[in-house]
Structures are given as C-alpha cells and as structure tokens.
Amino acid sequence: MTAISNGLSRAQFLRMVGGLAAGAGAAGVLAACGDGGSSGDGSATLTVVGVADEKAPLDLLTKAYTDSGAKVTFKTSYAPTDQVQTSVRTQLNGGNAPDIHVLYPGSGSAMSTGEIGKTPGLLADLSGQSWTSLIPANLKSSYSYDGKVHLFSSGLTVIGVIYNKSVFAGANVQIPKTYDEFLTACDTLKKAGKVPLALGAQTPWVTQLITYAFVASNVYRDTPDFDDQMLAGKATFLDSGWKQSMTEYMDLRDRGYFNDNPNGTTLEQSTAMVANGQAAMAVQVAPLLPAFRDAAKNKDDISMFPFPSADTADKVYTWGGANVGIGVHEKSKNKEAALKFIEFLGQQENINKWCEAVAGIPIKRDASSKVDPALESFLPLLDGGRVAPVGQRWPNAEVQPTHFSVIQELLGKKTTVDDALKKMDEVYKKDA
C-alpha cells in the first residue's frame, strides 16, 4: 500500500482489507463500464474497476503486462467502496459489468466472493489456474464459492498491535508474549501517564478489531470448524468463546486502558495518539502501518506485534484473511484475455509486487518476497496455521454492522455481553 497522509477513512480501510468490513466511503466517480471490445488480431481492451487502494498494484501490473508484449489495452477506474458495493453489483446483475472488477474475500458483503457466487453466471471460474494451488487450505473458502475459486488475491493481512517503540522504551515495557504480560504492560503504561490502548470506536469498523483479536485464540484455536458449526446451526455466538472474548474486551474498558470516550474518538484521532506518543498501542490491521508511520515524527517508532490473546505464547492465534482482490466477469466478451491477465498476476514475482504495494504478506513467499519488518513476528503464526479468518464466512450482510453497533453499545455501557451476542445470533440466523 502506498503511503497515506494523516488520516484514514472507513472506506480507505475497507479498500485495503477486503472482507473485514463493508461501510461508507468518500464521494467519487465510478467510470462507465462495459466491454471494451476485441479485434481480429487478438488484441483486446479490458475494462477494470477497482477500489482506490488497489490503484498502486493494478497500475503497476497492468503496465508490466502491456510492457511484456501483451496485446491488451486497459481502461481502469477506481471508486470508493460504497460505490462499488452498489454500482458494480448492479452492473453484474444487468450483464454489463467491467471485464475485471474488485472482489472481496469470503461472504457477507454485496461484492464478496460468497455473495456474488450464489448467482450463477456472474463470476468466472479461476480454479484451473496454477496459482490457486498456493492458497492456504484454511483460507480456501475466502477465495471460493461452491468449490470453485473466483477471487484473485495476492496475499494476506493480519490484525495485531501497532505500537510506539519510544513510549514502550520510556516506560521500560517489553513486547508482551502472553495475555498476562499484556495486562501488566498496560498497567505499567497507565502508571507512566500514557493511554495504553487508543480506540477510535466512532469509526464503526474499528469496533470489531479487538473482538476478532481475542476470538482468533478463544474460538478458532480449539474449534477450527466453528464457522461450519455456526452455519449448521450447531453453535452460537453466545455459547462459545465469543462470550469470553467480548467479556475480556470490556474488561479492558473497565480497567481504564482505553482513551476517554472511545465512541467519540475517530480512527484518525486514535492514530495520532499513538503516533505522537500520547498512547502506546492500538489494535489494528496491518495495512494501516503506513498511516501510523506518516503521522509520527519518527517513522521508525512505529511497529507491530501479534495480539497476545492466550496464556502461553505458543497458544496465540492471529486474525488473518485475504486482502481485497479482483474477479473476472463470466459474461465478459473479453473473458479469455481477462483470464490471461489473472494468470500473469498469479506469477510469484507479480504476487510479490502486489503485496509490496499494499503491505501484504504473499500467499506464498520465495527468496525475493519482501515482508514489512514489522510483520515478521506474524510469519511463524501464519506458517504454523495459527491463523483464523474471523468474519469472512458470515451468511448475510447484517451480522457485521450488528457487531459494530453492539460493541459501541457495550463501550457506552448500554447493553450486556449476553444481550449483545443474542442480538448477533438473531441476525446471523436470518439466512443461515
């Protein structure tokens, strides 16, 4: 991901992180779409619609593709997430979608692989392409629907703790490896006059991150098939590790580890708090590292570590999921040319280039892969299968915003954990 100047909107986050959330964005213009046409000499014009934070990798790789000798002209446009959630989906249903378009992993949003895949004839099948063998087994469902791969996503992202090294050093705090150590670190930082955890819950999608960080260990470590159980009606949020996770989340509130009035604090404000040293940490998603660094006087002060949500380091799991990617319109008149471009993107060197542009972790790494040094501590968890794609298999698009709202209510002490989870269970069952 390219550097982001001070401040990052909900939509900017969504554009970076694929299926983690679906929310409103800034105004923008979505270019008219449709088939660009092909000619008798095998050349083609491919229309491509992405979200804004796909611009860097797509501009880089479409140019590389044409430079390689491909007889393809690209007509690219980029739009805020809220617009593609409606405009491109409408075009897909009408049969006049762009040849290649943004596609989110998992399910639960209008432009996610699982939601679009429910309607036959909208997404091209990518299963026969060689790069699909690189998809981690526990993330197959994020890329697929009904056993067919429809999403190209070059890499993964994680949720962890973005922190200020200088604040840690000033309070003589080391990176915690267990949850007890984390609580001790928070106590020490609070006594040193620092806000242990900056939380910008006025920005709705931010509310979910701490829950997910806990749930990865509290649920998926011992119940890796939890999503399957939920879909089969054999498990609930209330009677699972979700209850422990939300209880621990609110315990952080009660200990006074958050800034005053999280529901009145924006993402931008919480980012600035960590960057300027007012706060020590924020539980966040990896693509926001550049935004925190840009806001800091010394970029080297900002780094990241896995949220230590377990009693021992070897039991810590992390949230991990596929980054936002692209799909091919099944009814495109240029489908063959579009599929060839996807094959090009699936080459290891191009997977690496895409991930470098968005601070992602390649779905497969080789000697030439470059991972942000702040993310290196996550690699043993990813390589060891200690990763959970929480929230990427919701059965409908209402579960996530319900999660946002109940967390805000909990932070404001307007509901209980049990009632919050009952509300999520009710919404979940609508299409389960």
N, C-alpha and C positions, 0 to 999 in steps of 0.2 A: 504494500500500500504506500502510496506517496505521502509525503509529509502533510499533515493537516494543521492549519493555523488555529490559533487559540479558539477552541470551542468546537463541539461536535454535536450535531443534532441527532434525534432519534433516528431519522431516516438515513443519515450517514452511517450510523452504526449498523442498521439493518442491511444496507447495501453491502457492507463488508462481511457480515456474518451469516448470510444465508438464512436458514430456517429458524434461527433462535428467536425471532420475533417478527411481527408484522405491524407497522404503525404508520403514522402520518409523516409527510415529508414537506420540504420546501417547494415552492412553486417552480414549475419548469415546463418545458415544451417537449412533448413526445412527437418525434417526426412521423410523418405519414409512412405507413408500411405497406408492404405488398411484394409481389415477386418482381425482382429486378430484371428477370429475363435472361435467356442464354442465346448464344449464336451458333451457327453451324460449325465454327472452328473449335468448338469445345470450351470456349470461354464462357464466363458467367458473371453476373453481377449479384452479389449476395447482400441482402438487407440484414442488418444486425441491430438489435435493440438491447442495450444493457442498462444496468443501473450505474450511477455516477462513479462509484469506486471500482467498477470493472474497466474504466476507461484506460487506466495506465497499462494493465496487461493486454487488453484487447488491441489498443493502438499499437503497442509494441509487436504483438504477434501477428496481427493482420499484415503489418508492413513486412515482417520477416517472411511471411508466407508468399506475398507477391514478389519479394526480392529473390525468393528461391526459384522463381520461374513459373509459378502457378498462374494460369490464365484466368485470374479472378480479380474483379473489382469489388471493393467493399463500400457499402453505404451504411455508415454506423451512426447511431444516435444514442444518447444516454438520458435517462429520466429519473426523477425521484421514485422511491419505492412505492409510494401510494399510487402513483400514476400507472406504473407497470402492473400493479396488482389488479387494476381495473381495465385499463386500455388494452394491454396485450392479451389479457384473458378474454376480453370481448372479441378481439380480432381472431383469436384461436377458435372461438365458438362460431365465428362468422366465416371461417375459412380463408381469411385474408391476413393472416399473421405474418410477421417477418420470417425470413428463412431460418434465422438463428436468433434466439431470444434468451433473456435472463431466465434462470430456473433455480428454484430454491430446493435444498435437500429435504427429505422427509415428507411430512404432511402437516396440515393444519393451517396453511395459508392458500390464498387463491392461486398463487403462482408456484406452488410447491409440486414436486415430482409426484407425490402420492395423490394430491387432489386432482391435478390435470390428468394423471394416468387413469383415473376412474372412467374417463370418457374416451372410448376407443377412437383411434384415428387422429389424435392431436399431437402426440409425441413420437418421434422416430425411435426405433429400437437401436441402441448402440451396443448391444450385448456381444456382437461378433467382433468388435474392435479389440486389439491386443491389449491396450492399456487397461481394460476393465479387469484384467487378472491382478492388477495392483491394488484394487480396492480392498481395504481391510475387511475381514469377514464380519466383524461386529458392526460395520457401517454399511453393509450391503443394502440394507433396507432404506438408507438415506438416499441412495443413488437409483433405487429401483421401484417398480410397481409390478406386482403380479409376476415376479421373477425376471422381468426384463429391465435392463439398465437404460435409463433415459437421460440421466444427468451427467454432464461432464463437469467435474470439479477437481481441480488440480491438487488440492491439499486440504489440510485440517486446521482448525483453530481451537483454542482452549480457553477456559476460564481459570483464572488464578488471582494472585495478589500482586498488584502493581504497587511498588513501594519506593520511598525516598531513602537512598543509602545514607545521606548525610544526617537525616533525622534518626535513623537507626544507630549510626555511629555516635551521635551526640548523646543518646540515651543509653549507650552501651548495650544495645539489643542485637542479638544474633538472629539469623533467619530460623524461624521455628520449624521443626520437623514433625511435631505431633500437636494434637489439639490442646493438650495441657500447656505445652510450651507456647502455643499461640495466645492462650488466655493470659499467661504470665507476661508475655511480651506486651500485650495490650495494657495490662495493669501498669507495667513499668513506663510505657509511653504516656499514659494518662497522668501518672505522678510527675512526669517530666514536663507537663503542661502542653502536651500535644494531643490532638484528636487521633485516637488510634485508627479509626476507620471512617473515611469520608464516604458518605452515602447520599447520592443525588436522586432521591426517590420521586422528586417532582417529575422527572423524566421517566415515564411509566416502565419502559422495558428494563431499566436498571434494577427495578424491584426484584426481578426474578433471579438475579445472578448469584446471590448468597444462598438462596434455596437450592439452586442447581449444584453449587459447590458442595453443599452438605449431602444432597441426595445421591451424588455420584458414589460416595462411600457408604452412606447409610442404607441405600436401597440396592444399587446395582452390583456392589461387590459380592453380596451373598445371594442376590436374586437377579442374575443377569437376564433372565427371561421375563422380567417384570412387565415390560410392555406387552408381551404376548399374554400374560396373565390378565392384565387390565383389559385388553381387547376381548378376551374370552369371558369377561365378567367374573373372574376368579380372584381378583384383587381390587382394592380401592386405595385412594389416597389416604383416607382416614385410618385404615387398619394396616398401615405399612410404615416404613422408615421415613415417609414424608412427614408424619406427625413429629417424630424426633427432630427432623431437620428444621421444620418451622419453629418448634419449641426452642431449639438452640439459637436460631436466628433471633428470636425475640429476647432470649437471654442476653445476647449481645446488646440489644436495646436497653434492657433493664440494668445492665452493668455500667451503662453510660459510655459505651465505647464509640457510639456514633456522634456526629456533629449535631448541634441543636437543630430541631425541626427538619429532619430528612425529607419530609413530604413538601417542604417549602424550598428545598435546595435542588438546583438543576445539575445535570451532568457536567456542564461547563464549570459551575462553581466548585463542584467536588474535585474535578480535575485540577483546577487552580490551587485548591487547598493542599493537595499532595505535591504539586509542582513547586509551590512556594514554601513548603515546609511547615505549614500550619497543621497539616495532617500527615500521618506516617504512611497510611496504606489506603487502598481501595480495592475491593473485589471487582475485577473487571475482565473483559475479554481481550485477548492478545492484540487484535488489530488496533486497539486504542493506544498501544505503546507510543507510536509516533506523536499522537496528540498530547500525551503527558510530557513527552520529551520537548516538544515545541513550546510548551507552556513553562518549562523550567529554565532557570538561568543557566544551569549546567546540565546538559542533556545526559551526561554520564551518571548523574544522580539517580536516574530512573531505571529500575529493573523490575524483575518479576519472578515469583516463585509459586509452586503449587500450593493451593489452599490445604493446610494440613488437617483434614477433617477426620482424623482417626487417632486411636490411642497409641498406635505404633506407626512408624514411617512406612513400613512395608505393607500396611493396610490402606494407605491413602490412594484413592482413585481420583481422577480428574474428569471434569466435563470436557468432552471433545466431540467435535462434529465437523462435517464437511462445510467448506466455505461455499458461498454463493457461486453458482456456475452458470452454464448455458445448456440449452437443449435445441433440437432441430425440429422444425415444423413438419409433421408427417406428410402434409398435403402440399409442401413446397414444390414448385416446378423445378427448383434447383437443388432438390434433395441430395442427389449424388454428389454435387460439388460441395454442399454443406457438410456432408459426412466425411469427405476427404479432408476438409479443414479440421474437423474434430480429431481425425486420426493424426493430423500434424500436431495439434495441441497435445495429444497424448504421448508424444515422444518425450523421453526423460529430460532432455535439455530444455524443452518448452514447458514442461511441468515445473522445472526449477525456476525458469524465468518468470512464470506467472506467480509463483509463490514468493519470490523475492520482491515482486512489485506490491504484494498485499500483506507482507509479514506473515505468510502462511507456512505451514510445515508440509512438505511434499508427501503425497500418499505413499511414495516410495523414494527413499533417498539413495543417492550414489555419491561417489567421491567429489563430484562437482556441485552437490547441493549445498546451499548456504542457508543456515538457520540463524535467526537473530540470536546472539549470545544470551539474551535474557530468557530465551525459551529452551535453552539446552537442558535445564533441570527437569523439563517435562518429557524429554525423549525417553528416558527409561520407563516411565509410566505408559507412554504410547506403545513402545516396543514390547512391553510386558503385558499388554492387553488390559491395563488398569485404567480404562477409559470408558465413559458412559455418555452416549448421545442423548441426554435427558431432554425431553420435549420435542424430539424430532419425529415422533410417531403418534401425535395426538389425532383422534378420529375426526375432529372438526376444528373450525377456526375460532371457536368461542372459549376453549379451555385456557389459552394463553392470556387473553385480556382479562379473563376472570382471575387468573393467578395474579396479574398486575394489581387489580383493584383490591383483592383481599389482603395482599401484603401492605398496601397503603392503609387499609383499614386497621390492620394489626399494628402497624407503626404508630397510628393515631390512637391506639387502644380503644377502637370502636367495635371490635369483634374478638372472638376467641379463636385459637388454633383449630379446635374441633369444628366450630361453625364455618370457618374459612374452608377447611377441607371438605366438609359436607357440601358446600356450595360448588366447589370444583368437581366433586363426584357427580353432582346432579347435571352439570353442564357436560361433563365427559360422556355420560350415558345417553345423551341425545342421539348420537349417531354411532355408538359403539356396537 
